[in-house]
Amino acid sequence: METGILLESGTNELEILEFRVGENFYGINVAKIREILSYQTPTPIPNSDPRIEGIFMPREDIISIIDLCEVMHLAKKETTDGDMFIVTNFNRLHTAFHVHGVAGIHRVSWADIIKPDSTINSSPGEGMATGIVRIDGKLIIILDFEQIVAKINPETGLKSSDVEHMVGRARNDSPILVAEDSPLLSKMILNCLQQAGYANVTVTNNGQECWDQLREYQVSGLLDKRVSCVITDIEMPQMDGHRLTKLIKDSPHFHHIPVVIFSSLVNEEMRRKGEQLGADVQLSKPEIGSLVEALDDLVGIKEEEA
């Protein structure tokens, strides 16, 4: 099955694959999908996490299979007839998700995606919904696949240990503006940057909020005093990171500001898109240590001699 039409960069659109688990319908950003395969009986792994159904090897790679039924505590089907594997590629990992069928691909705007509130995601980092969108009169919950994988294998997420050796560096007041919709990741990024000496970090919840903040600084004449670099995720409701990068780099007021794309979606295709839009640096989300090093280069900070 084809995974959609390549979208132009910076249009603030995405393609959602609608799929079914049990009687419920969910969504995943097509940009995360490597391929969709018919179900095949996996090889079980002894003493593995119960959410890991097993492994299979469609070609040269051994891929772990996560059973979304088990993840979401839904009733199991009696047979696997019609079941599918959605094979994903994010955070430099290939992972397959066992679903009960796919319904189709929809092109939507990030502006139409609603961020779940606390009634849906009861506490930061615990919910599985990253967004909700209405498609053909039906509410589709976009699952947080990074969070699902990180709960099973925490090593796939940000690791503050990557910057522990930077603790004690000289304080740096270069103003950094961050666009990140995940409260958990926002907090982790903020903490890691502060550990590395960056003491003047402002976090916004999505690309639209970041863009509004930039324009507010520009109108007040304080832009260069308030922002020396922008760090942005790609997947965000209201405005995504590619659209934000395009707006910054196409503007005579903002194009001089370095933009770092820091996302789980920095694969080969996404890297080409980011380059076309003018991103200065693109890093995959586990690389928090590399993010600090990129900031050091972009804002001209050198560690003091010991």
N, C-alpha and C positions, 0 to 999 in steps of 0.2 A: 504493500500500500504506500502510495506517495505521501510524504509528510508535508505537503502544502507548497504553495508558491513562494518563491523568495520575495521578501518584502523589501521595498526601497528603504534605505537607511534614514533614520531621523523623522519618520512620518508619525510617530507615536501610535503606531498600530502593531498588533501582534496577531498570530493565528493560534487559536485554541483547539486542541483535539478534545472532543467530548467522548468520554468513555463511561462504561457502566461497571459498578461493583454491587452485586446484589440487585436490589431494585432502585438504587440511587445512581444519579449521574454526576460526574465530576469532570474537571478539566485540567489540562497540562499545556503549558506553552510549547508549541511545536518546535521552537528553537532548542529545546532540551532533548528532542527525540532523535535517536540515531536510526531506528527502524522499528517496524511493527511486525511481529511474527506470530504464526499460529502456535497454540500451546503445544509443548512437547514435554513428556514426563521428565522431570529433573532428576539429577543424581543427588540423593540426600547427603547432608554433612552431619556426621555424628556429633552430638552435644552442641549443636549450633543454636543460636537464638531462634525461638519458635517462629519469629516473623520471617526468618530465612527459610524458604521452601526447599532450597537446594541450589545446585549449579547446573549450567549447561554450556555447551561449546558450539555455537552456531557456525563459527569459522575458526579463526586462530586464537580468539580470546576466550578465556574462561570467565563466565559472567554469573554473578550471584543473582538469585531470584527472590524478590520480596513479595510476599503474599499480602496484598492490600486488604483482603478480607480479614486476615489475622491482625493486621495493623489497626484496623478500625473496629475490631470486635463485632464483625457481622457474621451472620449465619453462613456456613459453608454450603456450596452447591453439592448435589448428589453426584453429578458428573462434571467433567471438564469440557463437554461438547460446546464448541463455539468460543471457548476461552482464548485469550490472546496474551502475548508478552509485549509490553511497551518497553523497548530497550532505549535507555537514556544515556546521555553524555553530558555530565556537568561535574564541576569540582575535580576535573581530570579523572573521573571514574565512569566506567560503563556498568550500569545496573539495569536489571530487568524487573518490571513490575507486572505481576499476574493480575489481569483484569478479566471481566466476564464478557466483554464485547466493546467495540468502538462504534460510535454513532456518526462521526463525521468531523470535518474541520470547519471552523468559523473564523472569519476575519473580524476583529473588533478593535476598538480604540481603547488605549489605557485609560482615557478620560471616563469611559463607561464602567470601569471596574471599581467596585466599592471595597474599601478595606474593611475587614470584619471588625466589629467592636468587641468590647469585653464580655458581652453576653454570649458570643460565639467562641472567642479565644479567651478563656477565663483568666489566664495569666501569661505574661510575656514568655515566649519560647516554648509554651506547652501546647498551643493549638495547632491543628493541622491545616487550617484554611488560611491561604495568603490573599485571597480575593474572591469576590462574588460578582457574577455578571449575568444579566438576563439575556437569554438567547431563545428566540422563537417562543416567547411567553413563559419560558422555563428558567428557574434560577439554577445556575451551574456554579458549584463550589470549586475554585481552583486550589488544588492541594499544594501544600508546602513540601515538595519532595526533598529539598535539602534538609529540612528539619526531620523528616521521616528517616532519612539515611543517617543523619548525625545522632539520632537517638539510639540507633542500632550500633553504629560505629562512631563514637565521638571523635576519633582521629581524623575524620573527614572534615570537621569544622575548624573554625579559627582556634589557634592554640596560642594562648598568652605566653607559653614557654618560649615561643620564637623570639620574643623581645625581652626576655628576662635579663639577658646579658647587656641590654641597653639601659637598664635602670641605673640612675646616678649620672646620666649625661647632663650637660649644661641645659638649663631651661631655655626653651625656644618659644618666643612669642609671635612667630609668624602666624597670621590668622588663616586657619583652615576651615573651609565650609564643606560639610558632608551631606550627601543626599542618600538616605538609606531607610527603607520602609519597615524593616524588621526591628522592633524594640530591642530584642536580645542582641542582634548583631550590632546595632547602633551603640549599645552599651559596651560591648566587647571592643569595638573599634576605638571608641572614645578612651576606654581604659588602657588599651595597648599604646595608643598615641601618647597618652599622658605619661605612661611608664617610660617611653622613649624621649621624654622631655618636651613634647609639644603641648603647651599649656593653654593655647588659645584656639580651641576647637568648637565650632558651632555645628549642631546636628539638625537637619531638617528631615521631614518624614517622607518626602518624595520629590521628584524632579520639579513639579509645579511650585512647591513651597520654596525650593532652592532658587528657582528662577525669579520668583517674586521677591525673595530676599536680596538677590543680586541687583534687581532693578531699583529696589528701595535704597540700597547703598549708593547706586549710581546717581539717582535723583538728588540725594542728600549731599553729594560731593565727597563721600567717604569711602568709595569703592576700594581704592588701593590700600587704604588703612585697615579695611575690614576683611579683605579677601586677598590672599596671596596664592591660593591653590584651591581647586574644587575636586573632591573625591566623590564619585557617584557609582551606585549600583546600576544595573541595566533594568531589571524587572521591578517596576514600581507602579502602583495605581496613580491615576491622574496624569502623570507625565513620566515616561521612561528615561533611562540614562542616555540613550542615543539621541532622543529628541532634545534633551537638555544640552548635550555636547554640541549638537548642530546649532542651537540657538546661541550658545556662547561663542562658538568659533565663527559664525556668520555675522556677528555683531561688531561694528567698529568700536563699541564701548567696552566689550568684554573679551575680544578675541586674544588679547595678550595674556589672559589668565590661564595658567596650566590646568589641564583637566586629566585626572587619573580615573580610568574606568576600573572598578574593583568589583568583580562579579563572578559568580559560579559559572556564567555562560561564556567565558572567554575561551572559545574554541577557535579553530582555524577560520571558519566562516565569519564568526562574530568579530574576530580580530581584524579581518579585512574591512568589515563595516566600520569599526571604530577608527581605523586608519583613514578611510574616506571622509569621515566626519571631522578629522583633525585632532583626535585624542592624543595627548602627549605620551601617556603610558597606559598599558592595559595589563592587568594582573588578575589571576584566578584567586578566588576568595580565601583559600587556605593560606596564601602567601602573605601573612601579615608582616613578617619580617622584611620581605621585599617591598612592601608598601612603605614602611618607614625609610628604607634606603632610597626609594624613588622620591619621597618627599625631601630627603636631605639633598638630593641632586637638584630638584626643581626649584627649591627656595634658597639654594646656595648655602646650606648649613654644613659646616664641617665640625666634626667632634673635636673638642679641645684636646691638646696634647696632654698626655698623662703626666 
